Amino acid sequence: MDVVYDYNRKGIILMSLLKKSSRLVLGLAVLGAFSMPAQAADTYKIDSSHTAVTWHINHFGFSTPSGKFMDIVGEVTLDQDNPEKSSVEVTIPITLVNTGVAKLDEHLKGADFFDVAQFPTATFVSDKVEVTGKDTAVVHGTLNLHGVQKPVALDVKVNQIGQNMFKKQTAGFTASTTIKRSDFGMVTYLPGLGDEIKIEIESEANM
């Protein structure tokens, strides 16, 4: 009887230890899962040669001419797992406004419009990303233009993320918005020359 009792007791002790070990392993696994760092977001640099901001304005009802800004610099922080945590910050060289008409460019740079002597650049810094679809979002932020800061919302579509022809990881975006130039203190020739400015953005950014 003593032998059987000892055997059973050892078996009970062994089973108890195994259960405790299993609970310990499971606990460590759960703790490890929660303590693992989240996947870091990726930072992309704006590709200035493949990024342009194009604007359109109503010209006294006769036509809708456009102009363009290039040589834009900035960064896009892209979190594919949590896209609402993504962000963008860009600087636009207003001094390089280009309509294709040299005299018009000089006029736009003057005090009647952009006044680049005082305000040579514009900036946009996002503060919220509102996901609206599989590859679309509204990016809210602050536009600093002509010395005035105003909230602006961009409708953004992610065109593609992957390697470009040079094997660089690249993200491509199309965005659009509409602003009022009077909101930024540019009122010359209102209301004949349109107040609403339609803006279209095409951008690539590389890691």
TORFIZA-225041 format. One line per field, with one value per residue: residue in three letters; x, y, z of N, C-alpha, C in turn. Coordinates in nm, 4 decimals. Example, Ala and Ser with C-alpha at 12.3 -4.5 7.8 and 13.67 -1.06 7.14 Angstrom:
BEGIN
res <- (ala; ser)
n_c1 <- (1.3190; 1.2850)
n_c2 <- (-0.5690; -0.2250)
n_c3 <- (0.7800; 0.7080)
ca_c1 <- (1.2300; 1.3670)
ca_c2 <- (-0.4500; -0.1060)
ca_c3 <- (0.7800; 0.7140)
c_c1 <- (1.3200; 1.2900)
c_c2 <- (-0.3300; 0.0030)
c_c3 <- (0.7800; 0.7870)
END
This chain:
BEGIN
res <- (met; asp; val; val; tyr; asp; tyr; asn; arg; lys; gly; ile; ile; leu; met; ser; leu; leu; lys; lys; ser; ser; arg; leu; val; leu; gly; leu; ala; val; leu; gly; ala; phe; ser; met; pro; ala; gln; ala; ala; asp; thr; tyr; lys; ile; asp; ser; ser; his; thr; ala; val; thr; trp; his; ile; asn; his; phe; gly; phe; ser; thr; pro; ser; gly; lys; phe; met; asp; ile; val; gly; glu; val; thr; leu; asp; gln; asp; asn; pro; glu; lys; ser; ser; val; glu; val; thr; ile; pro; ile; thr; leu; val; asn; thr; gly; val; ala; lys; leu; asp; glu; his; leu; lys; gly; ala; asp; phe; phe; asp; val; ala; gln; phe; pro; thr; ala; thr; phe; val; ser; asp; lys; val; glu; val; thr; gly; lys; asp; thr; ala; val; val; his; gly; thr; leu; asn; leu; his; gly; val; gln; lys; pro; val; ala; leu; asp; val; lys; val; asn; gln; ile; gly; gln; asn; met; phe; lys; lys; gln; thr; ala; gly; phe; thr; ala; ser; thr; thr; ile; lys; arg; ser; asp; phe; gly; met; val; thr; tyr; leu; pro; gly; leu; gly; asp; glu; ile; lys; ile; glu; ile; glu; ser; glu; ala; asn; met)
n_c1 <- (0.0844; 0.1979; 0.3811; 0.2180; 0.0739; 0.2798; 0.3517; 0.1185; 0.1031; 0.3327; 0.2652; 0.0467; 0.1720; 0.3483; 0.1676; 0.0508; 0.2682; 0.3137; 0.0799; 0.1061; 0.3385; 0.2478; 0.0610; 0.2328; 0.3965; 0.2004; 0.1207; 0.3575; 0.3767; 0.1507; 0.2138; 0.4442; 0.3396; 0.1930; 0.3928; 0.5543; 0.6989; 0.5037; 0.4532; 0.6632; 0.5852; 0.6395; 0.8684; 0.8584; 1.0281; 0.9373; 0.9326; 1.0637; 1.0801; 0.8690; 0.6384; 0.3749; 0.1855; -0.1038; -0.3046; -0.6258; -0.8119; -1.0965; -1.1195; -1.2554; -1.4837; -1.4347; -1.2416; -1.0549; -0.7725; -0.4530; -0.1959; 0.1232; 0.3065; 0.6238; 0.9166; 0.8776; 0.9190; 0.9356; 0.7863; 0.6265; 0.4650; 0.3822; 0.1562; 0.0655; -0.0738; -0.2226; -0.3702; -0.4892; -0.3100; -0.1182; 0.0742; 0.1543; 0.3849; 0.4686; 0.6607; 0.6148; 0.7569; 0.6736; 0.7891; 0.8562; 0.6376; 0.4596; 0.3104; 0.3461; 0.3546; 0.5640; 0.5420; 0.3020; 0.3682; 0.5520; 0.3810; 0.2093; 0.3873; 0.4196; 0.3055; 0.0287; -0.0665; 0.0780; 0.3011; 0.5861; 0.8202; 0.7809; 0.6572; 0.7835; 0.7424; 0.4998; 0.3296; 0.2096; 0.0741; -0.0299; -0.2923; -0.4762; -0.6010; -0.8568; -0.9916; -1.1554; -1.2053; -1.0861; -0.8514; -0.8575; -0.8767; -0.9470; -0.7404; -0.6736; -0.5520; -0.3246; -0.2901; -0.0432; -0.0272; 0.0668; 0.1138; -0.0971; -0.2767; -0.4838; -0.7364; -0.7382; -0.8736; -0.7772; -0.8755; -0.7689; -0.6181; -0.4633; -0.2503; -0.0629; 0.1624; 0.4862; 0.7788; 0.9677; 1.0955; 1.3626; 1.4028; 1.3359; 1.1447; 0.8281; 0.5618; 0.2615; 0.0440; -0.2725; -0.4339; -0.6823; -0.8358; -1.0297; -0.9865; -1.0409; -0.9092; -0.9379; -0.9573; -0.6990; -0.6029; -0.5682; -0.7022; -0.7151; -0.8712; -1.1131; -1.4726; -1.4411; -1.2125; -1.1808; -1.2641; -1.2614; -1.0249; -0.9283; -0.7471; -0.5112; -0.3208; -0.0414; 0.1674; 0.4718; 0.6542; 0.9524; 1.1222)
n_c2 <- (-0.1202; 0.1205; 0.1692; 0.1973; 0.4214; 0.6132; 0.6224; 0.7128; 0.9584; 1.0849; 1.0964; 1.2683; 1.4989; 1.5454; 1.5932; 1.8215; 1.9981; 2.0083; 2.1316; 2.3795; 2.4678; 2.4839; 2.6874; 2.8929; 2.9147; 2.9874; 3.2284; 3.3786; 3.3861; 3.5366; 3.7757; 3.8404; 3.8843; 4.1194; 4.2922; 4.3181; 4.5395; 4.7661; 4.7537; 4.9676; 5.2814; 5.3816; 5.6144; 5.8371; 6.0260; 6.3172; 6.3024; 6.5307; 6.5651; 6.4257; 6.5321; 6.7602; 7.0592; 7.1711; 7.4462; 7.5973; 7.8691; 8.0789; 8.2966; 8.5785; 8.4655; 8.3883; 8.1922; 7.9169; 7.9354; 7.7893; 7.7222; 7.6141; 7.4545; 7.3272; 7.1386; 7.0690; 6.9932; 6.7582; 6.5273; 6.2091; 6.0211; 5.6978; 5.4715; 5.1674; 4.9680; 5.1058; 5.3356; 5.5764; 5.6929; 5.8010; 6.0692; 6.3939; 6.6370; 6.9250; 7.1586; 7.4314; 7.5979; 7.9081; 8.1059; 7.9904; 7.9793; 7.8811; 7.9565; 7.9325; 8.1650; 8.4229; 8.7000; 8.7000; 8.5298; 8.6908; 8.8967; 8.7541; 8.6922; 8.9320; 9.2060; 9.2189; 8.9620; 8.6773; 8.7880; 8.7264; 8.8301; 8.8730; 8.6379; 8.3705; 8.0949; 7.8281; 7.6181; 7.2931; 7.1107; 6.8142; 6.7150; 6.5257; 6.2162; 6.0895; 5.7966; 5.6855; 5.4832; 5.1817; 5.2640; 5.5364; 5.8612; 6.1401; 6.3993; 6.6073; 6.9314; 7.2106; 7.4870; 7.7115; 8.0033; 8.2919; 8.4235; 8.3591; 8.1311; 7.8549; 7.6019; 7.3140; 7.0603; 6.7684; 6.5591; 6.2429; 5.9901; 5.6792; 5.5705; 5.3679; 5.1448; 5.0365; 4.8935; 5.1125; 5.1768; 5.1932; 5.0290; 5.1378; 5.1726; 5.2991; 5.5344; 5.6417; 5.9171; 6.0806; 6.3887; 6.6330; 6.9563; 7.2471; 7.5897; 7.9243; 8.2155; 8.4610; 8.4008; 8.3869; 8.6381; 8.7383; 8.9378; 9.0780; 9.1963; 9.0733; 9.0591; 8.9531; 8.8082; 8.4808; 8.3631; 8.1126; 7.8538; 7.5784; 7.2938; 7.0530; 6.7678; 6.5741; 6.3202; 6.1535; 5.9587; 5.8527; 5.5880)
n_c3 <- (0.0000; 0.0759; -0.1331; -0.3585; -0.2768; -0.2607; -0.5263; -0.6521; -0.5299; -0.6240; -0.8901; -0.8799; -0.7874; -1.0037; -1.2163; -1.1193; -1.1233; -1.3990; -1.4900; -1.3659; -1.4948; -1.7570; -1.7336; -1.6654; -1.8949; -2.0827; -1.9702; -1.9937; -2.2706; -2.3432; -2.2111; -2.3515; -2.6058; -2.5688; -2.4975; -2.7156; -2.9529; -3.1516; -3.5074; -3.6789; -3.8307; -4.1736; -4.3144; -4.5769; -4.8253; -5.0011; -5.3501; -5.5400; -5.8151; -5.9134; -5.8159; -5.8002; -5.7570; -5.8800; -5.9743; -6.0379; -6.1713; -6.2093; -6.4780; -6.5002; -6.6020; -6.8610; -6.9096; -6.7629; -6.6444; -6.5425; -6.2978; -6.1679; -5.9059; -5.8317; -5.7289; -5.4647; -5.1221; -4.8494; -4.6090; -4.5822; -4.3483; -4.3300; -4.2167; -4.2671; -4.1340; -3.9480; -4.0821; -4.0098; -3.8447; -3.9991; -4.1570; -4.2994; -4.4163; -4.5828; -4.7826; -4.9936; -5.2631; -5.3252; -5.4733; -5.7105; -5.8788; -6.1681; -6.4626; -6.7254; -6.8568; -6.8581; -6.7818; -6.6419; -6.4330; -6.2945; -6.2145; -6.0422; -5.8408; -5.7166; -5.4984; -5.5346; -5.5348; -5.4448; -5.3132; -5.2813; -5.1814; -4.9126; -4.8354; -4.9169; -4.9196; -4.8833; -4.6493; -4.5606; -4.3018; -4.1682; -3.9372; -3.8834; -4.0023; -4.1838; -4.2578; -4.5454; -4.7218; -4.8894; -5.0188; -4.9861; -4.8299; -4.6101; -4.5537; -4.3001; -4.2143; -4.1607; -4.3660; -4.4434; -4.5922; -4.7686; -4.5345; -4.3722; -4.1714; -4.2227; -4.1775; -4.3849; -4.5920; -4.7525; -5.0157; -5.0566; -5.2544; -5.2448; -5.4786; -5.5416; -5.3768; -5.3618; -5.5246; -5.7289; -6.0635; -6.0093; -5.8012; -5.5586; -5.2656; -5.3007; -5.2686; -5.4111; -5.4674; -5.5231; -5.4878; -5.3901; -5.3462; -5.2533; -5.2128; -5.0817; -5.2071; -5.0909; -4.8229; -4.7513; -4.7682; -5.0279; -5.2495; -5.4838; -5.7761; -5.7227; -5.7586; -6.0073; -6.1026; -6.0098; -5.6778; -5.5576; -5.5599; -5.7298; -5.6474; -5.7455; -5.6775; -5.7489; -5.6462; -5.5639; -5.3323; -5.1749; -4.9945)
ca_c1 <- (0.0000; 0.2842; 0.4403; 0.1130; 0.0427; 0.3885; 0.3456; 0.0067; 0.1366; 0.4293; 0.1922; -0.0328; 0.2672; 0.3980; 0.0592; 0.0343; 0.3787; 0.2925; -0.0258; 0.1614; 0.4329; 0.1696; 0.0046; 0.3435; 0.4334; 0.0936; 0.1280; 0.4723; 0.3444; 0.0573; 0.2903; 0.5339; 0.2616; 0.1562; 0.5114; 0.6253; 0.6770; 0.4188; 0.5231; 0.6893; 0.5397; 0.7478; 0.8833; 0.8909; 1.0657; 0.8717; 1.0141; 1.0333; 1.0687; 0.7431; 0.5347; 0.3322; 0.0596; -0.1613; -0.4234; -0.7106; -0.8891; -1.1875; -1.0690; -1.3634; -1.5860; -1.3969; -1.1599; -1.0064; -0.6289; -0.3923; -0.0549; 0.1804; 0.4224; 0.7025; 1.0305; 0.8184; 0.9931; 0.8603; 0.7859; 0.5011; 0.4761; 0.2751; 0.1313; -0.0296; -0.1575; -0.3125; -0.3570; -0.5323; -0.1939; -0.0256; 0.0834; 0.2306; 0.4322; 0.5352; 0.6908; 0.5944; 0.8277; 0.5847; 0.8739; 0.8714; 0.5095; 0.4798; 0.1879; 0.3845; 0.3595; 0.6630; 0.4916; 0.2005; 0.4399; 0.6074; 0.2689; 0.1634; 0.4877; 0.4181; 0.2212; -0.1132; -0.1061; 0.1521; 0.3970; 0.6911; 0.9274; 0.7518; 0.6084; 0.8414; 0.7002; 0.3765; 0.3460; 0.0918; 0.1064; -0.1529; -0.3169; -0.5740; -0.6302; -0.9880; -0.9980; -1.2885; -1.2183; -0.9702; -0.7325; -0.8902; -0.8834; -0.9466; -0.6279; -0.6972; -0.4305; -0.3171; -0.2167; 0.0132; -0.0081; 0.0560; 0.1180; -0.2229; -0.2960; -0.6231; -0.7555; -0.7677; -0.8917; -0.7406; -0.9268; -0.6483; -0.6244; -0.3341; -0.2484; 0.0146; 0.2789; 0.5709; 0.9091; 0.9672; 1.1872; 1.4975; 1.3967; 1.3100; 1.0089; 0.7635; 0.4175; 0.2088; -0.0828; -0.3439; -0.5137; -0.7482; -0.9092; -1.0678; -0.9710; -1.0735; -0.7885; -0.9687; -0.9293; -0.5552; -0.5666; -0.5426; -0.8347; -0.7025; -0.9622; -1.2388; -1.5081; -1.4260; -1.1174; -1.2427; -1.2177; -1.2329; -0.9099; -0.9261; -0.6090; -0.4887; -0.1852; 0.0118; 0.2908; 0.5400; 0.7478; 1.0406; 1.1913)
ca_c2 <- (0.0000; 0.2388; 0.1890; 0.2503; 0.5557; 0.7002; 0.6345; 0.8017; 1.0925; 1.1408; 1.1274; 1.3893; 1.6109; 1.5677; 1.6547; 1.9576; 2.0783; 2.0280; 2.2314; 2.5097; 2.5048; 2.5233; 2.8198; 2.9870; 2.9333; 3.0634; 3.3647; 3.4446; 3.4082; 3.6492; 3.8941; 3.8705; 3.9383; 4.2571; 4.3752; 4.3324; 4.6724; 4.7714; 4.7739; 5.1096; 5.3428; 5.4097; 5.7548; 5.8572; 6.1611; 6.3620; 6.3036; 6.6616; 6.5585; 6.3598; 6.5923; 6.8911; 7.1168; 7.2481; 7.5202; 7.6487; 7.9855; 8.1346; 8.4251; 8.6672; 8.3887; 8.3563; 8.0703; 7.8690; 7.9081; 7.7162; 7.7400; 7.4944; 7.4606; 7.2041; 7.1455; 7.0595; 6.9051; 6.7194; 6.3863; 6.1393; 5.9077; 5.6094; 5.3561; 5.0866; 4.8917; 5.2022; 5.4514; 5.7010; 5.7477; 5.8550; 6.2151; 6.4545; 6.7739; 6.9682; 7.2991; 7.4640; 7.7219; 7.9975; 8.1844; 7.9185; 7.9650; 7.8683; 7.9503; 7.9248; 8.3029; 8.4857; 8.8256; 8.6653; 8.4763; 8.8036; 8.9644; 8.6697; 8.6981; 9.0647; 9.2359; 9.1979; 8.8230; 8.5969; 8.8723; 8.6313; 8.8983; 8.8515; 8.5020; 8.2906; 7.9544; 7.7874; 7.4866; 7.2182; 7.0123; 6.7429; 6.6884; 6.4178; 6.1390; 6.0253; 5.6921; 5.6813; 5.3652; 5.0922; 5.3385; 5.6789; 5.9259; 6.2856; 6.4424; 6.7405; 6.9950; 7.3562; 7.5469; 7.8435; 8.0655; 8.4377; 8.4678; 8.3264; 7.9883; 7.8142; 7.4570; 7.2662; 6.9148; 6.7113; 6.4274; 6.1727; 5.8515; 5.6107; 5.5055; 5.2437; 5.1373; 4.9256; 4.9335; 5.1789; 5.1186; 5.1935; 4.9388; 5.2133; 5.1631; 5.4236; 5.5504; 5.7428; 5.9731; 6.1874; 6.4609; 6.7534; 7.0392; 7.3799; 7.6943; 8.0600; 8.2980; 8.5718; 8.3541; 8.4032; 8.7793; 8.7737; 8.9835; 9.1564; 9.1707; 9.0102; 8.9167; 8.9092; 8.6971; 8.3896; 8.3494; 7.9702; 7.7970; 7.4323; 7.2456; 6.9112; 6.7292; 6.4433; 6.3088; 6.0287; 5.9721; 5.7360; 5.5566)
ca_c3 <- (0.0000; 0.0812; -0.2658; -0.4452; -0.2302; -0.3023; -0.6731; -0.6851; -0.4828; -0.7194; -1.0132; -0.8558; -0.7821; -1.1399; -1.2944; -1.0684; -1.1746; -1.5425; -1.5070; -1.3307; -1.6002; -1.8735; -1.7076; -1.6682; -2.0363; -2.1453; -1.9186; -2.0553; -2.4118; -2.3492; -2.1740; -2.4620; -2.7172; -2.5382; -2.4796; -2.8420; -3.0095; -3.2700; -3.6329; -3.6968; -3.9556; -4.2673; -4.3515; -4.7180; -4.8645; -5.1229; -5.4717; -5.5974; -5.9608; -5.9484; -5.7321; -5.8492; -5.7107; -5.9910; -5.9332; -6.1459; -6.1279; -6.3088; -6.5265; -6.5416; -6.6706; -6.9985; -6.9151; -6.6327; -6.6561; -6.4315; -6.2675; -6.1063; -5.8174; -5.8231; -5.6357; -5.3315; -5.0311; -4.7312; -4.5681; -4.5565; -4.2567; -4.3744; -4.1306; -4.3433; -4.0410; -3.8844; -4.1715; -3.9453; -3.7745; -4.0982; -4.1546; -4.4089; -4.3950; -4.7062; -4.8051; -5.1349; -5.2970; -5.3991; -5.5644; -5.8370; -5.9467; -6.3125; -6.5435; -6.8659; -6.9081; -6.7705; -6.7255; -6.5430; -6.3164; -6.2197; -6.1500; -5.9307; -5.7334; -5.6575; -5.3826; -5.5656; -5.5133; -5.3465; -5.2399; -5.2433; -5.1068; -4.7711; -4.8094; -5.0262; -4.9167; -4.8162; -4.5871; -4.5176; -4.1980; -4.1337; -3.7959; -3.8710; -4.1225; -4.1747; -4.3599; -4.6065; -4.8069; -4.8950; -5.0593; -4.9849; -4.6979; -4.6039; -4.4702; -4.2460; -4.1681; -4.1646; -4.4765; -4.4149; -4.7238; -4.7694; -4.3962; -4.3043; -4.1458; -4.2286; -4.1921; -4.5202; -4.5988; -4.8821; -5.0537; -5.1002; -5.3000; -5.2543; -5.6098; -5.5391; -5.2893; -5.4069; -5.5758; -5.8594; -6.1631; -5.9534; -5.6854; -5.4368; -5.2151; -5.3398; -5.2497; -5.5017; -5.4200; -5.5917; -5.3886; -5.4402; -5.2507; -5.3016; -5.1115; -5.1239; -5.1935; -4.9998; -4.6870; -4.7280; -4.7858; -5.1678; -5.2934; -5.6059; -5.8886; -5.6852; -5.7747; -6.1461; -6.0975; -5.9148; -5.5395; -5.5334; -5.6310; -5.7280; -5.6387; -5.7732; -5.6366; -5.7858; -5.5687; -5.5319; -5.2203; -5.1690; -4.8698)
c_c1 <- (0.0876; 0.3416; 0.3388; 0.0814; 0.1498; 0.3831; 0.2354; 0.0396; 0.2354; 0.3607; 0.1114; 0.0565; 0.3166; 0.2932; 0.0397; 0.1433; 0.3620; 0.1872; 0.0262; 0.2567; 0.3577; 0.1119; 0.1135; 0.3847; 0.3292; 0.0972; 0.2417; 0.4459; 0.2531; 0.1295; 0.3822; 0.4605; 0.2275; 0.2771; 0.5912; 0.5978; 0.5904; 0.5043; 0.5402; 0.6343; 0.6615; 0.7487; 0.9324; 0.9273; 0.9938; 0.9718; 0.9781; 1.0128; 0.9411; 0.6290; 0.5028; 0.1989; 0.0089; -0.2887; -0.4958; -0.7954; -0.9762; -1.1415; -1.1820; -1.4704; -1.5494; -1.3198; -1.1203; -0.8587; -0.5752; -0.2471; -0.0052; 0.2951; 0.4910; 0.8180; 0.9823; 0.8998; 0.9056; 0.8676; 0.6429; 0.5318; 0.3558; 0.2684; 0.0233; -0.1216; -0.2610; -0.3065; -0.4000; -0.4192; -0.0887; -0.0257; 0.1647; 0.2682; 0.5115; 0.5598; 0.6881; 0.6657; 0.7402; 0.6629; 0.8860; 0.7382; 0.5300; 0.3454; 0.2183; 0.3914; 0.4470; 0.6113; 0.3854; 0.2660; 0.4945; 0.4971; 0.2208; 0.2601; 0.4828; 0.3156; 0.0722; -0.1600; -0.0186; 0.2512; 0.5137; 0.8080; 0.9077; 0.7190; 0.6565; 0.7959; 0.5612; 0.4025; 0.2099; 0.1382; -0.0237; -0.1665; -0.4183; -0.5914; -0.7599; -1.0006; -1.1407; -1.3103; -1.0907; -0.8426; -0.7594; -0.8987; -0.9004; -0.8367; -0.6522; -0.5657; -0.4384; -0.2317; -0.1732; 0.0516; -0.0256; 0.0485; -0.0068; -0.2331; -0.4453; -0.6312; -0.7961; -0.7806; -0.8632; -0.8101; -0.8133; -0.6803; -0.4834; -0.3342; -0.1789; 0.1285; 0.3603; 0.7033; 0.8946; 1.0731; 1.3315; 1.5059; 1.3844; 1.1645; 0.9411; 0.6142; 0.3711; 0.0692; -0.1407; -0.4331; -0.5764; -0.8164; -0.9492; -1.0528; -1.0208; -0.9507; -0.8125; -0.9447; -0.7832; -0.5078; -0.5335; -0.6764; -0.8310; -0.7959; -1.0857; -1.3542; -1.4874; -1.3306; -1.1595; -1.1792; -1.1794; -1.1193; -0.9159; -0.7818; -0.6036; -0.3426; -0.1543; 0.1468; 0.3408; 0.6379; 0.8240; 1.0993; 1.3420)
c_c2 <- (0.1247; 0.2720; 0.2521; 0.3948; 0.6551; 0.7260; 0.7325; 0.9475; 1.1604; 1.1808; 1.2544; 1.5125; 1.6472; 1.6390; 1.8003; 2.0502; 2.1083; 2.1352; 2.3716; 2.5595; 2.5528; 2.6618; 2.9268; 3.0190; 3.0180; 3.2086; 3.4425; 3.4764; 3.5283; 3.7793; 3.9371; 3.9335; 4.0841; 4.3479; 4.3917; 4.4696; 4.6646; 4.7973; 4.9242; 5.1576; 5.3751; 5.5580; 5.7639; 6.0037; 6.1958; 6.3624; 6.4304; 6.6571; 6.4891; 6.4076; 6.7313; 6.9299; 7.2075; 7.3169; 7.5770; 7.7629; 8.0356; 8.2754; 8.5064; 8.5962; 8.3439; 8.2248; 8.0318; 7.8343; 7.8398; 7.7566; 7.6200; 7.5313; 7.3243; 7.2280; 7.1447; 6.9612; 6.8718; 6.5708; 6.3364; 6.0241; 5.8190; 5.4866; 5.2710; 5.0048; 4.9811; 5.3327; 5.5832; 5.7664; 5.8030; 6.0077; 6.2639; 6.5965; 6.8157; 7.1186; 7.3255; 7.5962; 7.8113; 8.0816; 8.1199; 7.8955; 7.9695; 7.8547; 7.9287; 8.0610; 8.3847; 8.6130; 8.7999; 8.6101; 8.5898; 8.8805; 8.8866; 8.6737; 8.8305; 9.0814; 9.2159; 9.0571; 8.7570; 8.6765; 8.7872; 8.6970; 8.8788; 8.7060; 8.4069; 8.1447; 7.9411; 7.6502; 7.4248; 7.1121; 6.9462; 6.7278; 6.5766; 6.3489; 6.0629; 5.9239; 5.6810; 5.5591; 5.2843; 5.1678; 5.4898; 5.7322; 6.0757; 6.3239; 6.5875; 6.8004; 7.1453; 7.4011; 7.6868; 7.9045; 8.2164; 8.4934; 8.4388; 8.1748; 7.9557; 7.6612; 7.4219; 7.1138; 6.8670; 6.5763; 6.3509; 6.0306; 5.7962; 5.5310; 5.3699; 5.2563; 5.0158; 4.9785; 5.0016; 5.1159; 5.1137; 5.1110; 5.0141; 5.1923; 5.2989; 5.4201; 5.6647; 5.7865; 6.0727; 6.2547; 6.5840; 6.8271; 7.1683; 7.4780; 7.8270; 8.1481; 8.4155; 8.5322; 8.3761; 8.5444; 8.8201; 8.8080; 9.0643; 9.1039; 9.0889; 9.1066; 8.8649; 8.7925; 8.6074; 8.3884; 8.2045; 7.9209; 7.6452; 7.3840; 7.0957; 6.8786; 6.5898; 6.4297; 6.1653; 6.0563; 5.8424; 5.7149; 5.5651)
c_c3 <- (0.0000; -0.0555; -0.3592; -0.4090; -0.2753; -0.4526; -0.7128; -0.6465; -0.5773; -0.8492; -0.9991; -0.8559; -0.9216; -1.2248; -1.2511; -1.1219; -1.3224; -1.5687; -1.4769; -1.4390; -1.7229; -1.8560; -1.7140; -1.8114; -2.1070; -2.1011; -1.9805; -2.2015; -2.4282; -2.3174; -2.2868; -2.5783; -2.6933; -2.5291; -2.6081; -2.9004; -3.1345; -3.3935; -3.6572; -3.8301; -4.0423; -4.3026; -4.4956; -4.7414; -4.9954; -5.2387; -5.5493; -5.7481; -6.0065; -5.8581; -5.7849; -5.7869; -5.8226; -5.9431; -6.0553; -6.0909; -6.2425; -6.3466; -6.5873; -6.6247; -6.8105; -7.0105; -6.7734; -6.6461; -6.5308; -6.4125; -6.1901; -6.0132; -5.8193; -5.7261; -5.4908; -5.2482; -4.9110; -4.7046; -4.5529; -4.4615; -4.2814; -4.2845; -4.1969; -4.2534; -3.9729; -3.9643; -4.1094; -3.8665; -3.8713; -4.0925; -4.2737; -4.3710; -4.5177; -4.7060; -4.9548; -5.1654; -5.3858; -5.5001; -5.7013; -5.9079; -6.0985; -6.3831; -6.6906; -6.9323; -6.8133; -6.7045; -6.6191; -6.4168; -6.2305; -6.1475; -6.0279; -5.8133; -5.6578; -5.5471; -5.4092; -5.5306; -5.4057; -5.2619; -5.1873; -5.1712; -4.9563; -4.7386; -4.9196; -5.0309; -4.8548; -4.7550; -4.5600; -4.4193; -4.1551; -3.9827; -3.7739; -4.0052; -4.0990; -4.2889; -4.4127; -4.6946; -4.8059; -4.9280; -5.0634; -4.8416; -4.7156; -4.5049; -4.4286; -4.1980; -4.1784; -4.2826; -4.4347; -4.5488; -4.7111; -4.6271; -4.3154; -4.2882; -4.1428; -4.2371; -4.3351; -4.5149; -4.7411; -4.9014; -5.1199; -5.1435; -5.3059; -5.3847; -5.6053; -5.4397; -5.3322; -5.4578; -5.7114; -5.9502; -6.1138; -5.8248; -5.5531; -5.3953; -5.2310; -5.3099; -5.3393; -5.4607; -5.5198; -5.4884; -5.4520; -5.3259; -5.3198; -5.1865; -5.1687; -5.1020; -5.0995; -4.8545; -4.6487; -4.7631; -4.9273; -5.2341; -5.4233; -5.7146; -5.8524; -5.7180; -5.9165; -6.1603; -5.9821; -5.7766; -5.5103; -5.6225; -5.6172; -5.7356; -5.6613; -5.7446; -5.6863; -5.7177; -5.5603; -5.4186; -5.2062; -5.0301; -4.8921)
END
